[in-house]
Amino acid sequence: MEIDIRKRKIGLNFNEYGVAEIWLWAPLAAQVSILTEARELTLALFDEGYGYWHLRTDQISKHDKYRFKITPLTGGEALERADPASLFQEEGPSGPSTAFDVNAFSWTDADWKGVALNDLVIYELHTGTFTSKGDFDAIETKLDYLIELGITAIEIMPVAQFSGNRNWGYDGVFPFAVQNTYGGPSSLQHLVNACHAKGLAVILDVVYNHVGPEGNYFSDFGEYFTDKYHTPWGKAINFDDAGCDAVRSFFIENALMWFRDFHIDALRLDAVHAIKDFSPAHILSDIKAHTDKLSEISGRPYQLIVELDLNDERYIRSQSEYGYGMDAQWVDEFHHALRVCTGQAREGYYSDFNGVSDLAKSYKDAYVYTGQYSPHRQRNFGMPLQQSSGAKFIVFSQNHDQVGNRMLGERSSNLVSFEMLKVMAGAVFCSPFLPLVFMGEEWAETNPFQFFVSHSDEELIEAVRKGRKAEFADFHTHGETPDPQAEATFERSKLNWAKIGEPRHKTMLHYYQTLIALRKQNPVLANLDRENVQTESFPEKNCLLLKRWKANGEILVGFNFSKQMQALSIDPAFQHASVLLDSSLTQWNGPNPESNPIMAEGQLNLFPESILILYKADA
């Protein structure tokens, strides 16, 4: 079935006359019918070849509940299943699908042109724990707060329908359906429209590397999975085996839907290193090509951002340069090096990182490993970069993975001092890369963000519990792993917005606002040319100097990750530079009453666990 860039074709859709058109890929079926609950109708679909079944009918209305009845080719009893391309599972994965008109929403963002990639200041949030109410409507009440903070884009963790009412979102089993407990598809459209009205872009996290375990009935329809490969989370999606053409179209349609029908500005594609595809055109490249076509039609830019741990530039290289054309990627290695700088135990994958020397390399090269030997992997890893734009890379001091994949889900505020939190934030916002803030980080939230699920299958629940315990074997952690199934684990993970009014948390929030404003307003910090970067590390002092420049201006950033006062020799040209920010000052709850960091002999004095940002405008 050929993809129509202008409209969703897979699943059940309504045309401008209110007539329902249904397309279902079910090559394992001998017969297919659609059953509606309220009208008690049974309508047969017609075999269109290549496994596709089709029906156009005016006997199905918006909001009708429906299922498909599938008679297997192999014989046996007919199966009743929800639509794999359902837009709304109002009663959850085990219930019927709800016929939803994705084009019924009245958008008011016709003039919206998006936020340029270079201007992204990203705020990652989980819908269920961002607010006490835990839905899309509640997110809307916080948009003015995010704008005042300086955020230009929110990134929403996955919303594809999962089992139960609490989950990180990576266990979705209906890729097109918007989680019912968050408010469903119309509420998501309303949120995106509200964001655009206030100048905020919206990034949506999607999962194309696996499908969740509970409520996953894809195999009853066709060869959605392959045994050629395996993922840590279950069967690999079939992108290059027999029957893969329809599966590829299914996920391309999904990406297009979020952009076209929900006005999402960018997709963050989860763990693309787990997508196995040896087709002549990788599925990511195909998604990019179709996305570009849609962008030409709509006149809006759309970005594809990937989570990738392969240090392989092919993913972010343009298609004209034989790459996959992804617009940007997360850089975990920046985070890992930064964590070791702050005293994080060098266990598990942190064992590969050496603190300030590796952080200095990441400032220059984005990746730390660019082909050298990795002791943790016991092999050479990574490749040198040719990309010059820092806008290809997203960095952070925290994110949902790096917090939630700790056994106890501790945030940085529970692991390092208040002073070190300020240094970590400065490390991100002074980088030549795109910054990401994890919800609550900006006020030093102390509530954890732990791993939680709400499955109904007891065997699955126990398997998840055992899996979480096994995951931390390399980290030699002590204590009891929180029960992922327990509602208390979920409740502990919610933000405590009342903390903003407390003095220290209020100070940290103001500090973040100041950092973000500097990032936007200073021409050097706002410039993301990765070539205009120099670093000097001092491992014996656990200090780092970062120098960045642009025509008519230079920035010098001093980082002291140690617990002692440190003096560093600097370029004499910075002798009379302006101090843009000094985290050691008392206004930031630091020990320093006044900023006088440069001694006459060209020594930069750095207070313990502090960051100092100097700016020199060229004559």
Residue pairs with C-beta under 8 A, 6 or more apart in sequence:
1 9
1 10
1 23
1 25
1 48
1 50
1 52
1 246
1 249
3 9
3 249
3 252
3 253
3 256
3 290
5 256
5 290
5 293
5 294
5 297
6 260
6 297
7 13
7 260
8 102
8 253
8 256
8 257
8 260
8 261
9 23
9 253
10 23
10 24
10 25
10 85
10 176
10 249
10 250
10 253
11 22
11 23
11 24
11 83
11 84
11 85
11 86
11 87
11 176
12 20
12 21
12 22
12 34
12 60
12 66
12 83
12 85
12 86
12 87
12 97
12 99
13 20
13 21
13 22
13 101
13 102
14 20
14 21
14 62
14 99
14 101
14 103
15 21
18 58
18 61
18 62
19 56
19 57
19 58
20 55
20 56
20 57
20 58
20 59
20 60
20 99
21 54
21 55
21 56
22 34
22 45
22 53
22 54
22 55
22 56
22 57
23 52
23 53
23 54
24 32
24 45
24 52
24 53
24 54
24 68
24 83
24 84
24 85
24 221
25 51
25 52
25 53
25 221
25 222
25 246
25 250
26 32
26 51
26 53
26 68
26 70
26 221
26 222
27 50
27 51
27 221
27 222
27 223
27 243
27 246
28 70
28 72
28 73
28 74
28 220
28 221
28 222
28 223
29 53
29 70
29 71
29 72
29 73
29 221
30 71
30 72
30 73
31 44
31 70
31 71
31 78
32 44
32 45
32 53
32 68
32 69
32 70
32 71
33 42
33 43
33 44
33 45
33 68
33 69
34 41
34 42
34 43
34 45
34 55
34 60
34 66
34 67
34 68
34 69
35 41
35 42
35 66
35 67
35 68
35 69
35 80
36 43
36 59
36 60
36 64
36 65
36 66
37 64
37 65
37 66
37 96
38 64
38 65
39 59
39 60
39 64
41 59
41 60
42 69
43 55
43 57
43 59
43 60
44 55
45 53
45 54
45 55
46 53
46 54
46 55
47 53
48 54
50 245
50 246
51 222
51 243
51 246
52 246
60 66
60 99
61 99
62 99
62 100
62 101
62 104
63 98
63 99
63 100
64 98
64 99
65 90
65 95
65 96
65 97
65 98
65 99
66 83
66 96
66 97
66 98
66 99
67 80
67 81
67 82
67 83
67 96
67 97
68 80
68 81
68 82
68 83
69 78
69 79
69 80
70 78
70 79
70 80
70 81
70 220
70 221
71 78
72 78
72 79
72 220
79 220
81 217
81 220
81 221
82 89
82 93
82 95
82 96
82 97
82 174
82 217
83 97
84 174
84 217
84 218
84 221
84 224
84 250
85 175
85 176
85 250
85 253
86 97
86 98
86 161
86 174
86 176
86 177
87 97
87 98
87 100
87 102
87 176
87 177
87 178
87 185
88 97
88 98
88 100
88 177
88 178
88 180
88 184
88 185
89 95
89 97
89 98
89 161
89 174
89 177
89 180
90 98
90 180
90 184
91 180
92 161
92 163
92 164
92 180
92 215
93 161
93 162
93 163
93 173
93 174
93 214
93 215
94 163
94 215
97 177
100 184
100 185
100 186
102 185
102 257
102 261
102 262
103 261
104 186
105 186
105 189
105 190
105 193
107 189
107 193
107 263
108 193
108 197
109 192
109 193
109 196
109 197
109 263
112 196
112 263
112 300
113 299
113 300
113 301
114 201
114 265
114 300
114 301
114 302
115 152
115 153
115 199
115 200
115 201
115 265
116 301
117 303
117 327
117 328
117 391
117 434
118 391
118 434
118 526
118 528
119 152
119 520
120 152
120 153
120 201
120 391
120 394
120 434
121 150
121 151
121 152
121 153
121 434
121 435
121 437
121 516
121 519
121 520
122 151
122 152
122 153
122 154
122 155
122 203
122 394
122 434
122 435
122 436
122 437
123 146
123 149
123 151
123 153
123 154
123 155
123 436
123 437
123 439
124 154
124 155
124 157
124 396
124 399
124 400
124 436
124 437
124 438
124 439
125 139
125 154
125 155
125 156
125 157
125 439
126 157
126 168
126 169
126 400
126 439
126 449
126 493
127 134
127 135
127 136
127 139
127 156
127 157
127 159
127 179
127 182
128 134
128 135
128 165
128 166
128 167
128 181
128 182
128 490
129 439
129 449
129 490
129 493
129 494
129 495
130 138
130 139
130 142
130 439
130 495
131 138
131 139
131 141
131 142
131 494
131 495
131 497
132 138
132 494
132 497
134 181
134 182
134 494
135 181
135 182
135 183
135 187
136 182
136 183
136 187
136 188
136 190
136 191
137 183
137 187
137 190
137 191
139 154
139 156
139 191
140 190
140 191
140 194
143 194
143 195
143 198
143 200
144 198
146 154
146 200
147 198
147 199
147 200
148 513
149 442
149 509
149 512
149 513
149 516
150 512
150 513
150 516
150 517
150 519
150 520
151 200
151 437
151 516
152 199
152 200
152 201
153 200
153 201
153 202
153 203
153 265
153 266
154 195
154 200
154 201
154 202
154 203
155 203
155 204
155 205
155 268
155 436
156 202
156 203
156 204
156 205
157 168
157 169
157 205
157 400
158 168
158 169
158 170
158 172
158 204
158 205
158 206
158 207
158 270
159 169
159 172
159 178
159 179
159 182
159 188
159 204
160 169
160 172
160 173
160 174
160 175
160 176
160 177
160 178
160 179
160 206
160 207
161 172
161 173
161 174
161 177
161 178
161 179
161 180
161 215
162 169
162 171
162 172
162 173
162 179
162 212
162 214
162 215
163 171
163 173
163 212
163 214
163 215
163 453
163 454
163 455
163 456
164 453
164 454
164 455
164 456
165 181
165 454
166 452
166 453
166 454
166 487
166 490
167 452
167 453
167 454
168 400
168 404
168 451
168 452
168 453
169 179
169 205
169 207
170 207
170 212
170 233
170 270
171 212
171 213
171 214
171 453
172 207
172 211
172 212
173 211
173 212
173 213
173 214
173 215
173 216
173 217
174 215
175 206
175 207
175 211
175 250
175 251
175 254
176 254
176 257
177 185
178 184
178 185
178 187
178 188
182 188
185 262
188 262
189 262
189 263
191 202
192 202
192 262
192 263
192 264
193 263
195 201
195 202
196 202
196 263
201 265
201 266
202 263
202 264
202 265
202 266
203 264
203 265
203 266
203 267
203 268
203 303
203 305
204 258
204 262
204 264
204 266
204 267
204 268
205 267
205 268
205 270
206 254
206 255
206 258
206 267
206 268
206 269
206 270
207 270
207 271
208 237
208 251
208 254
208 269
208 270
208 272
208 275
208 283
209 231
209 233
209 236
209 237
209 270
209 271
209 272
209 274
209 275
210 231
210 233
210 234
210 235
210 236
210 237
210 274
211 218
211 224
211 225
211 234
211 235
211 237
212 234
213 234
213 455
213 460
214 455
214 456
214 457
214 460
218 224
218 225
219 225
222 243
222 246
222 247
223 238
223 241
223 242
223 243
223 244
223 247
224 237
224 238
224 247
224 250
225 235
225 236
225 237
225 238
226 235
226 236
226 237
226 238
226 239
226 240
226 241
226 244
227 235
228 236
228 240
228 241
228 276
229 236
229 276
230 236
231 274
232 274
233 274
236 274
236 276
237 247
237 251
237 275
238 244
238 247
239 247
239 248
239 275
239 276
239 277
239 279
239 283
240 276
240 277
240 278
240 279
244 279
248 279
248 283
248 286
251 283
251 287
252 283
252 286
252 287
252 290
255 267
255 287
255 290
255 291
255 304
256 290
256 291
256 294
258 264
258 267
259 267
259 291
259 294
259 298
259 300
259 302
260 294
260 298
264 302
265 300
265 301
265 302
265 303
266 302
266 303
266 304
266 305
266 327
267 302
267 303
267 304
267 305
268 305
268 306
268 307
268 330
269 284
269 304
269 305
269 306
269 307
269 326
270 307
271 307
271 308
271 309
272 284
272 306
272 307
272 308
272 315
272 326
273 308
273 309
273 310
275 283
275 284
277 283
277 284
281 289
282 324
284 304
284 306
284 315
284 324
284 325
284 326
285 319
285 323
285 324
285 325
287 304
288 304
288 319
288 324
288 325
288 326
289 319
289 325
291 302
291 304
292 325
294 302
295 301
295 302
303 327
303 328
304 325
304 326
304 327
305 326
305 327
305 328
305 329
305 330
305 394
306 315
306 316
306 326
306 328
306 329
306 330
307 329
307 330
308 315
308 329
308 330
309 332
310 382
311 333
311 367
311 369
311 370
311 381
311 382
311 383
312 382
312 383
313 323
313 383
313 385
313 386
313 387
314 322
314 323
314 324
315 323
315 324
315 326
315 329
316 323
316 324
316 326
316 327
316 328
316 329
316 387
316 392
317 323
317 324
317 325
317 386
317 387
318 325
319 325
327 392
328 391
328 392
328 393
328 394
328 434
329 392
329 393
329 394
330 393
330 394
330 396
330 399
330 436
331 362
331 366
331 367
331 393
331 394
331 395
331 433
332 401
332 402
333 353
333 358
333 362
333 366
333 367
333 368
333 369
334 359
334 362
334 366
334 368
334 393
334 395
334 396
334 431
334 433
335 395
335 396
335 397
335 398
335 399
335 402
336 349
336 350
336 352
336 353
336 358
336 368
337 353
337 354
337 355
337 358
337 359
337 361
337 362
337 368
338 359
338 397
338 424
338 427
338 428
339 350
339 353
339 402
340 346
340 350
340 353
340 354
340 355
340 358
341 355
341 356
341 359
341 427
341 542
341 544
341 559
341 561
342 415
342 416
342 420
342 423
342 424
342 561
343 416
343 420
343 561
344 350
344 415
345 475
346 353
347 474
347 475
347 476
348 376
348 474
348 475
349 376
351 375
351 376
352 368
352 369
352 374
352 375
352 376
352 377
353 368
354 539
355 539
355 542
355 561
356 537
356 538
356 539
356 542
356 543
356 544
356 559
356 561
357 537
357 539
358 368
359 427
359 537
359 544
360 535
360 536
360 537
360 544
360 546
361 368
361 535
362 368
362 395
363 431
363 432
363 533
363 535
363 546
364 530
364 533
364 534
364 535
365 384
365 385
366 385
366 387
366 390
366 392
366 393
366 433
366 530
367 382
367 383
367 385
368 382
369 381
369 382
370 382
370 383
370 384
370 385
371 380
371 381
371 382
371 383
371 384
372 380
372 381
372 382
373 379
373 380
373 381
374 380
374 381
374 382
387 530
388 529
388 530
388 531
389 528
389 529
389 530
390 431
390 432
390 433
390 434
390 528
390 529
390 530
391 433
391 434
391 528
393 433
393 434
394 433
394 434
394 435
394 436
395 428
395 431
395 433
395 434
395 435
395 436
396 402
396 428
396 435
396 436
396 437
396 438
397 412
397 424
397 425
397 427
397 428
397 441
398 411
398 412
398 437
398 438
398 441
399 436
399 438
400 438
400 449
403 409
403 410
403 411
403 412
403 438
403 448
403 449
404 449
404 450
404 451
404 493
405 451
405 471
406 477
407 468
407 472
407 475
407 477
407 479
407 481
407 482
408 448
408 450
408 477
408 479
408 482
409 448
409 449
409 450
409 451
409 482
409 492
409 493
410 448
411 440
411 441
411 445
411 446
411 447
411 448
411 449
412 420
412 421
412 424
412 441
413 421
413 444
413 445
413 446
414 446
414 448
416 424
417 609
418 444
418 504
418 508
418 589
419 583
419 584
419 590
419 608
419 609
419 610
420 561
420 609
421 444
421 508
422 508
422 511
422 583
422 588
422 590
422 610
422 611
423 559
423 560
423 561
423 583
423 609
423 610
423 611
425 441
425 511
425 512
425 515
426 515
426 557
426 559
426 581
426 583
426 611
426 613
427 559
427 611
428 435
428 436
429 435
429 515
429 516
429 518
429 519
429 525
430 519
430 525
430 546
430 548
430 555
430 557
430 611
430 613
432 527
432 528
432 529
432 530
432 532
432 533
432 548
433 528
434 528
435 516
435 519
437 512
438 449
439 445
439 495
440 447
440 495
441 512
442 508
442 509
442 512
442 513
443 499
443 500
443 505
443 506
443 508
443 509
443 512
444 499
444 504
444 505
444 508
445 495
445 496
445 499
445 505
446 496
446 499
447 492
447 493
447 494
447 495
447 496
448 492
448 493
449 493
450 482
450 484
450 489
450 490
450 492
450 493
451 468
451 482
451 484
451 489
452 484
452 485
452 486
452 489
452 490
452 493
453 461
453 464
453 484
453 485
454 485
454 487
454 490
455 461
455 464
455 485
461 485
464 484
464 485
465 481
465 483
465 484
465 485
468 481
468 484
469 481
472 481
482 489
482 492
483 489
499 505
500 506
500 509
503 589
504 589
507 588
507 589
511 583
511 588
514 581
515 581
518 525
518 580
518 581
518 613
519 525
519 526
520 526
522 553
522 555
522 580
522 615
523 550
523 552
523 553
524 548
524 549
524 550
524 553
524 554
524 555
524 615
525 548
525 555
527 548
527 550
529 550
532 548
532 549
532 550
533 546
533 547
533 548
534 546
534 547
534 548
535 544
535 545
535 546
535 547
536 544
536 545
536 547
537 543
537 544
537 545
538 544
538 545
538 566
538 568
541 560
541 562
541 566
541 568
542 560
542 561
542 562
543 558
543 559
543 560
543 561
543 562
543 566
543 568
543 606
544 558
544 559
544 561
545 556
545 557
545 558
545 559
545 568
545 570
545 604
546 555
546 556
546 557
546 559
547 554
547 555
547 556
547 557
547 571
548 554
548 555
548 557
549 555
551 618
552 617
552 618
553 615
553 616
553 617
553 618
554 573
554 574
554 615
554 616
554 618
555 580
555 613
555 614
555 615
555 616
556 570
556 571
556 574
556 577
556 613
556 614
556 616
557 611
557 612
557 613
557 614
558 568
558 570
558 597
558 604
558 606
558 611
558 612
558 614
559 606
559 611
560 566
560 606
560 607
560 608
560 609
560 610
560 611
561 609
562 608
562 609
563 608
563 609
564 608
565 605
565 606
565 607
565 608
566 605
566 606
566 608
567 599
567 603
567 604
567 605
567 606
568 603
568 604
568 606
569 602
569 603
569 604
570 598
570 602
570 603
570 604
571 602
572 602
573 616
574 598
574 604
574 614
574 616
575 598
575 600
575 602
576 616
577 598
577 614
577 615
577 616
578 614
578 615
578 616
578 617
579 595
579 597
579 612
579 613
579 614
580 613
580 614
580 615
581 611
581 612
581 613
582 588
582 590
582 592
582 595
582 597
582 610
582 611
582 612
582 613
583 590
583 610
583 611
583 612
584 590
584 591
584 592
584 595
584 606
584 607
584 610
584 612
585 592
585 593
585 594
585 595
586 592
586 593
590 607
590 610
591 607
592 607
592 610
595 612
597 604
597 605
597 606
597 612
597 614
598 604
598 605
599 605
604 612
606 612
